[in-house]
C-alpha cells in the first residue's frame, strides 16, 4: 500500500521506491478464520505479490538479517545489502508456539490447532471435519495478538458450524483468555460477553498459560488451574520479526517503539513502522494498517518536500466480527474512544450496527475480501476517512 501510493506522489527524478520481501506469496489473512469451516477455500486467500506492485516500484526477494539505522543499510541473509534514505518497517507479527512449553509436539496442527497461519488453518479444517463432539477449547496465550476479535469469531462460527452438523449438544465450547473478560474495553466486553453467554460458551478468564500437556490433553496456568480439551485451538504468543531484535530496534516482543501519531521510530527519525510491527497502543488489525498508511503517506509527502509533518493518526480501528448464522458485529474505536454501540457510518440508518448482530455486518465482512484485493492493495482510494467519527455512536453510560 505504501509503495503503490508513494510511487504516484513522489518526484521520480528524486525518489525511488523499493519493496523487500522474503517471498512472492501474499495471503488475505482475514480469510484464515473461514478456512476451518469451509467458508473460504485456500485458493481464495492466496495470491502472488507481483501483480499488486505498481509500475516503477522495485521488488526485491530477500530475507532481512539486520538493519543498521546509523549507516542506513539493510543487510540480507545472503549477504547482499541495500541502502536507504528512509525505511518503512512493515514486517508484521507472527505466532510463536515455540515460546510456550509443550505447545509444539506430535499433536501440533492436530488436536492442538491454530488458524493464524495458512498451514494451520488448512490443518484445522481437517481437524474440525474429524471432530464428533467433546470439549472444544479456544485459547489465547497473551495479548497483543493480531486481529484481537478473531478468537471470538472462531467460537461464534464453531457454535454455528456444530449446530449445522448436529454436534452442538455433544460439544462443550470453552473460551480461555488472559483478559478479565471477553474483550479489553467495558462496553465491548459486556456486549461480547453476553454473546458468549447466549450461545452457551463458557468463559475462562484471567488464564495465564504456563504449559500445554498434549498427553493429558490439558492446558495449565501459572496459578495451577487446568483446562481439559479434546480439540484445542490456540493463539500462540505473537511476536515481531526476529531481524528487529537482531538490529536492536524492538522491545521484548520485537515491536518497534514509535510515536503513536506519526508512526515514526522514537529512536531513529529515518525509520517509520506500519501495521503490526510497531508498539502502537491500539489493535493489531488490518484496518489500523490501512488508516495509519493514509496518514503516513500524507506526512511523508510533506517530509519529502522539506515541510513539517502535520497529519496525526488517532488510532482508528474498524473491525467486523463474524457471529455465525449469517450475521456479524462491528467495532469502531480509536485511542481515546472505546468501542461503543450505535450505527455506522450514518446515524440511525447505518446500514452497519455497532456491537449488535446484523446481516449487513456479515455481508460487509464478506465483501471486504474484494475490497482488499481490488482497492486496498493497489493503493486506490476508498470512501472511508482515516479519522474516527463519533457520528452514530451511543456514548457510554
C-alpha positions as MATLAB code, in Angstrom:
seq = 'XXXXXXXXXXXXXXXXXXXXXXXXXXXXXXXXXXXXXXXXXXXXXXXXXXXXXXXXXXXXXXXXXXXXXXXXXXXXXXXXXXXXXXXXXXXXXXXXXXXXXXXXXXXXXXXXXXXXXXXXXXXXXXXXXXXXXXXXXXXXXXXXXXXXXXXXXXXXXXXXXXXXXXXXXXXXXXXXXXXXXXXXXXXXXXXXXXXXXXXXXXXXXXXXXXXXXXXXXXXXXXXXXXXXXXXXXXXXXXXXXXXXXXXXXXXXXXXXXXXXXXXXXXXXXXXXXXXXXXXXXXXXXXXXXXXXXXXXXXXXXXXXXXXXXXXXXXXXXXXXXXXXXXXXXXXXXXXXXXXXXXXXXXXXXXXXXXXXXXXXXXXXXXXXXXXXXXXXXXXXXXXXXXXXXXXXXXXXX';
ca = [
       0.000    0.000    0.000;
       2.781    2.417    0.919;
       4.782    1.681   -2.218;
       1.771    1.897   -4.511;
       0.652    5.218   -3.053;
       4.063    6.884   -2.791;
       5.227    5.969   -6.294;
       2.390    8.163   -7.605;
       3.113   11.061   -5.244;
       6.908   11.403   -5.189;
       9.104   13.011   -7.841;
      10.620   10.067   -9.741;
      13.728   12.098  -10.543;
      14.419   12.484   -6.819;
      12.985    9.318   -5.276;
      12.971    5.553   -5.867;
      10.731    3.098   -4.030;
      11.857   -0.462   -3.277;
       9.881   -3.240   -1.583;
      11.867   -6.033    0.074;
      10.027   -9.247    0.904;
      11.122  -12.782    1.620;
       8.795  -14.487   -0.900;
       6.216  -13.807   -3.576;
       3.255  -15.125   -1.554;
       0.602  -12.761   -0.248;
      -2.311  -14.019    1.847;
      -5.582  -12.334    2.679;
      -5.108  -13.101    6.364;
      -8.726  -12.450    7.492;
      -9.597  -15.442    5.320;
      -7.655  -17.813    7.581;
     -10.575  -17.726   10.028;
     -13.002  -19.058    7.424;
     -10.930  -21.974    6.111;
     -11.608  -24.360    9.062;
     -15.356  -24.036    8.431;
     -15.201  -24.359    4.646;
     -16.442  -20.782    4.126;
     -13.272  -19.810    2.247;
     -11.130  -22.183    0.229;
      -7.338  -21.844    0.405;
      -7.096  -20.676   -3.212;
      -9.371  -17.702   -2.460;
      -6.958  -16.124    0.003;
      -3.508  -16.743   -1.513;
      -2.045  -14.857   -4.473;
       1.353  -13.795   -5.790;
       2.610  -10.309   -4.949;
       3.895   -9.237   -8.355;
       0.532   -8.170   -9.858;
      -0.089   -5.854   -6.901;
       3.169   -3.909   -7.174;
       2.747   -0.700   -9.181;
       4.914    0.100  -12.185;
       8.045    1.927  -11.078;
       8.373    0.088   -7.756;
      11.316   -2.308   -7.498;
      10.508   -5.641   -5.822;
      13.451   -7.449   -4.212;
      13.020  -11.014   -2.962;
      15.280  -11.451    0.061;
      15.137  -12.205    3.772;
      16.364   -9.464    6.079;
      19.131  -10.250    8.543;
      19.738   -6.859   10.151;
      19.059   -3.149    9.851;
      21.841   -0.685   10.611;
      19.932    2.503   11.468;
      23.092    4.612   11.822;
      24.574    3.537    8.493;
      21.083    3.369    6.922;
      21.782   -0.047    5.435;
      19.674   -3.229    5.347;
      21.622   -6.495    5.177;
      20.015   -9.644    3.749;
      20.670  -13.179    4.986;
      22.511  -13.950    1.718;
      24.987  -11.134    2.401;
      23.607   -8.561   -0.029;
      22.875   -5.064    1.229;
      20.656   -2.160    0.270;
      20.926    1.421    1.450;
      18.064    3.765    2.201;
      17.255    7.380    2.959;
      14.019    6.397    4.718;
      12.980    2.925    5.814;
       9.426    1.680    6.368;
       9.283   -1.470    8.506;
       6.065   -3.414    7.880;
       7.159   -6.886    8.942;
       4.038   -7.654   10.971;
       3.686  -10.044   13.855;
       3.960  -13.828   13.863;
       2.602  -16.622   16.089;
       5.382  -18.234   18.149;
       4.234  -21.591   19.558;
       7.846  -22.321   20.485;
       7.536  -19.807   23.331;
       5.023  -21.934   25.306;
       6.281  -25.248   26.789;
       4.525  -28.245   25.265;
       2.620  -26.354   22.577;
       4.750  -27.743   19.774;
       4.807  -31.515   19.661;
       3.373  -34.535   17.897;
      -0.170  -33.172   18.136;
       0.678  -29.715   16.755;
      -1.739  -28.954   13.912;
      -3.810  -31.963   15.006;
      -5.537  -31.953   18.422;
      -3.603  -28.740   19.098;
      -4.583  -26.443   16.261;
      -4.320  -22.804   15.206;
      -5.629  -20.627   12.386;
      -3.114  -17.759   12.429;
      -1.069  -19.283    9.605;
      -2.125  -20.610    6.213;
      -0.850  -24.106    7.037;
      -2.512  -24.055   10.441;
      -5.882  -23.005    9.045;
      -5.802  -25.793    6.428;
      -4.838  -28.366    9.080;
      -7.563  -27.102   11.410;
     -10.203  -27.659    8.740;
      -9.211  -31.322    8.677;
      -9.403  -31.445   12.493;
     -12.834  -29.782   12.553;
     -14.080  -32.196    9.882;
     -12.957  -35.087   12.118;
     -14.469  -33.596   15.278;
     -17.529  -35.513   16.519;
     -18.081  -33.866   19.892;
     -16.356  -33.337   23.217;
     -14.566  -30.307   24.600;
     -13.571  -27.619   22.110;
     -11.271  -25.056   23.755;
     -10.371  -21.709   22.194;
      -7.297  -20.324   23.957;
      -5.334  -17.056   23.795;
      -1.782  -17.132   25.148;
      -1.156  -13.425   25.697;
      -2.059  -10.034   24.298;
      -1.365   -8.322   21.961;
      -2.385  -10.539   19.039;
      -3.220   -9.588   15.500;
      -6.957   -9.259   14.952;
      -7.904   -9.498   18.647;
     -11.547  -10.321   17.842;
     -10.650  -13.376   15.709;
     -10.720  -15.853   18.645;
     -14.249  -14.677   19.478;
     -15.235  -15.035   15.850;
     -13.899  -18.589   15.882;
     -16.121  -19.723   18.751;
     -19.164  -17.962   17.265;
     -18.579  -19.702   13.939;
     -17.824  -23.004   15.680;
     -21.141  -22.777   17.548;
     -22.992  -22.321   14.234;
     -20.907  -24.954   12.427;
     -21.527  -27.588   15.113;
     -25.259  -26.854   15.165;
     -25.411  -27.414   11.421;
     -23.647  -30.766   11.864;
     -25.904  -31.801   14.745;
     -22.957  -31.833   17.163;
     -23.606  -28.767   19.323;
     -25.405  -30.718   22.052;
     -22.442  -33.088   22.146;
     -19.882  -30.278   22.450;
     -18.779  -28.001   25.272;
     -17.131  -24.836   23.958;
     -14.738  -23.029   26.308;
     -13.188  -19.607   25.658;
      -9.932  -19.194   27.595;
      -8.377  -15.738   27.779;
      -5.695  -13.911   29.788;
      -8.072  -10.927   29.981;
     -10.557  -10.402   32.805;
     -13.445  -10.518   30.319;
     -14.351  -11.229   26.717;
     -12.631   -8.052   25.468;
     -10.442   -5.221   26.687;
     -12.950   -2.350   26.913;
     -16.036   -2.233   29.212;
     -18.845   -1.729   26.670;
     -17.406   -4.241   24.195;
     -16.631   -6.732   26.989;
     -20.246   -6.531   28.177;
     -21.781   -6.991   24.727;
     -19.377   -9.724   23.617;
     -19.643  -11.492   26.972;
     -23.417  -11.556   26.529;
     -22.951  -13.037   23.050;
     -20.856  -15.858   24.536;
     -23.407  -16.483   27.282;
     -26.300  -16.542   24.801;
     -24.564  -19.330   22.894;
     -23.726  -21.343   25.996;
     -19.972  -20.769   25.603;
     -18.095  -20.893   28.913;
     -15.678  -18.007   29.590;
     -12.473  -18.863   31.483;
     -10.819  -15.520   32.214;
      -7.503  -14.396   33.759;
      -5.824  -17.554   32.467;
      -2.076  -17.084   32.023;
      -0.826  -20.257   30.400;
       2.257  -21.998   31.755;
       2.271  -25.086   29.508;
       0.359  -27.448   27.232;
       0.273  -31.125   28.180;
      -0.521  -32.884   24.917;
      -0.543  -36.340   26.513;
      -3.029  -35.430   29.250;
      -4.865  -33.034   26.883;
      -4.875  -30.106   29.301;
      -3.517  -26.571   29.369;
      -2.130  -25.346   32.705;
      -1.923  -21.824   34.058;
       0.667  -20.306   36.370;
      -1.928  -20.307   39.172;
      -2.229  -24.114   38.683;
      -5.641  -24.171   37.014;
      -6.180  -26.801   34.338;
      -8.496  -26.709   31.342;
      -9.061  -30.046   29.609;
      -9.688  -30.308   25.879;
     -10.468  -32.798   23.142;
      -9.656  -30.225   20.456;
      -7.555  -27.215   21.398;
      -7.455  -24.159   19.148;
      -4.769  -21.854   20.442;
      -3.467  -18.395   19.598;
       0.254  -18.630   20.395;
       2.274  -15.715   21.680;
       2.552  -13.118   18.900;
       5.955  -11.507   18.314;
       7.526   -9.142   15.817;
      10.220  -10.123   13.340;
      13.497  -11.567   14.581;
      15.545   -9.094   12.499;
      14.044   -6.321   14.648;
      15.589   -7.958   17.720;
      18.933   -8.611   15.991;
      19.051   -4.943   14.972;
      18.318   -3.653   18.479;
      15.210   -1.846   17.274;
      12.466   -3.523   19.313;
      11.014   -4.146   22.744;
      10.806   -7.540   24.480;
       8.252   -8.753   21.906;
      10.246   -7.357   18.940;
       7.828   -4.478   18.345;
       9.439   -1.172   17.377;
       8.612    1.798   19.654;
       7.077    4.637   17.630;
       5.307    7.947   18.016;
       1.675    6.842   18.089;
       0.518    9.723   15.884;
       3.191    9.672   13.144;
       4.440    6.042   13.319;
       7.984    7.414   13.305;
      10.552    5.463   15.327;
      11.207    7.145   18.654;
      14.913    6.298   18.298;
      15.614    6.850   14.591;
      13.955    9.641   12.620;
      14.598    7.975    9.241;
      12.595    4.864   10.202;
       8.800    4.551   10.162;
       6.918    1.442   11.286;
       3.473    0.494    9.997;
       0.970   -2.263   10.626;
       1.539   -4.854   13.329;
       5.314   -4.317   13.555;
       5.107   -1.338   15.928;
       4.042   -0.862   19.544;
       1.048    1.351   18.720;
      -1.383    1.222   21.684;
      -4.296    0.031   19.569;
      -5.416   -3.207   17.938;
      -3.050   -5.069   15.649;
      -5.610   -5.140   12.862;
      -5.735   -4.648    9.131;
      -7.853   -1.528    9.484;
      -5.173    0.079   11.673;
      -2.592   -0.646    8.973;
      -4.889    0.868    6.353;
      -5.778    4.032    8.274;
      -2.235    4.624    9.505;
      -0.872    4.242    5.964;
      -3.216    7.003    4.805;
      -1.779    9.310    7.480;
       1.812    8.232    6.843;
       1.627    8.857    3.094;
       0.356   12.407    3.553;
       3.048   13.083    6.154;
       5.821   11.583    4.048;
       4.895   13.667    1.012;
       5.289   16.714    3.239;
       8.575   15.395    4.645;
       9.932   14.695    1.156;
       9.302   18.286    0.144;
      11.044   19.655    3.235;
       7.896   20.587    5.120;
       6.890   19.519    8.652;
       4.513   16.585    9.057;
       1.064   17.921   10.004;
      -1.143   14.811    9.885;
      -1.856   12.790   13.027;
      -3.084    9.197   13.363;
      -5.787    8.835   16.041;
      -5.534    5.054   16.489;
      -8.643    4.378   14.395;
      -9.625    0.701   14.200;
     -12.652   -0.734   12.441;
     -13.267   -4.465   12.867;
     -16.029   -6.778   11.677;
     -16.855   -9.724   13.950;
     -18.402  -12.806   12.347;
     -21.173  -14.026   14.665;
     -22.375  -17.110   12.768;
     -25.830  -17.674   11.389;
     -25.260  -15.171    8.591;
     -24.805  -12.265   10.980;
     -21.924  -10.136   12.178;
     -20.978   -7.303   14.514;
     -18.799   -4.249   14.038;
     -16.366   -2.335   16.263;
     -15.203    1.220   15.564;
     -12.832    2.943   18.015;
      -9.562    4.829   18.459;
      -7.002    5.769   21.119;
      -9.445    7.905   23.086;
     -12.815    6.272   22.406;
     -13.658    2.682   23.262;
     -15.915    0.546   21.026;
     -19.478    1.802   21.509;
     -22.946    0.794   20.366;
     -24.785    2.713   17.639;
     -24.794    2.734   13.841;
     -22.090    3.129   11.176;
     -21.284    5.130    9.147;
     -24.511    7.160    9.340;
     -26.724    7.910   12.372;
     -29.852    5.714   12.685;
     -29.771    4.452    9.074;
     -26.370    2.721    9.344;
     -26.526    0.402    7.466;
     -23.990   -1.226    9.836;
     -24.776   -1.814   13.511;
     -22.074   -1.292   16.129;
     -21.694   -4.133   18.656;
     -25.013   -5.632   17.526;
     -25.540   -8.633   15.294;
     -26.878   -7.868   11.834;
     -26.972   -9.316    8.337;
     -25.440   -6.104    6.938;
     -22.324   -6.541    9.084;
     -21.891  -10.113    7.851;
     -22.207   -9.033    4.220;
     -19.727   -6.226    4.878;
     -17.192   -8.715    6.192;
     -17.598  -10.984    3.175;
     -17.396   -8.053    0.742;
     -14.161   -6.821    2.269;
     -12.124   -9.542    0.575;
     -12.937   -7.986   -2.815;
     -12.136   -4.515   -1.461;
      -8.808   -5.795   -0.145;
      -7.592   -7.320   -3.408;
      -9.015   -4.667   -5.732;
      -8.830   -1.415   -3.773;
      -6.567   -1.526   -0.716;
      -3.506   -3.384   -2.005;
      -3.326   -1.476   -5.311;
      -3.474    1.772   -3.303;
      -6.763    3.013   -4.725;
      -8.769    5.437   -2.564;
     -11.803    4.132   -0.686;
     -14.504    6.428    0.748;
     -13.709    5.803    4.412;
     -11.854    8.506    6.364;
      -8.734    7.595    8.339;
     -10.021    9.569   11.334;
     -12.692    8.048   13.569;
     -16.007    9.894   13.829;
     -18.455    9.903   16.755;
     -21.332   10.151   14.280;
     -23.932    7.487   15.046;
     -22.272    6.276   18.233;
     -24.118    5.976   21.552;
     -22.000    7.459   24.401;
     -21.105    5.008   27.174;
     -23.327    5.156   30.233;
];
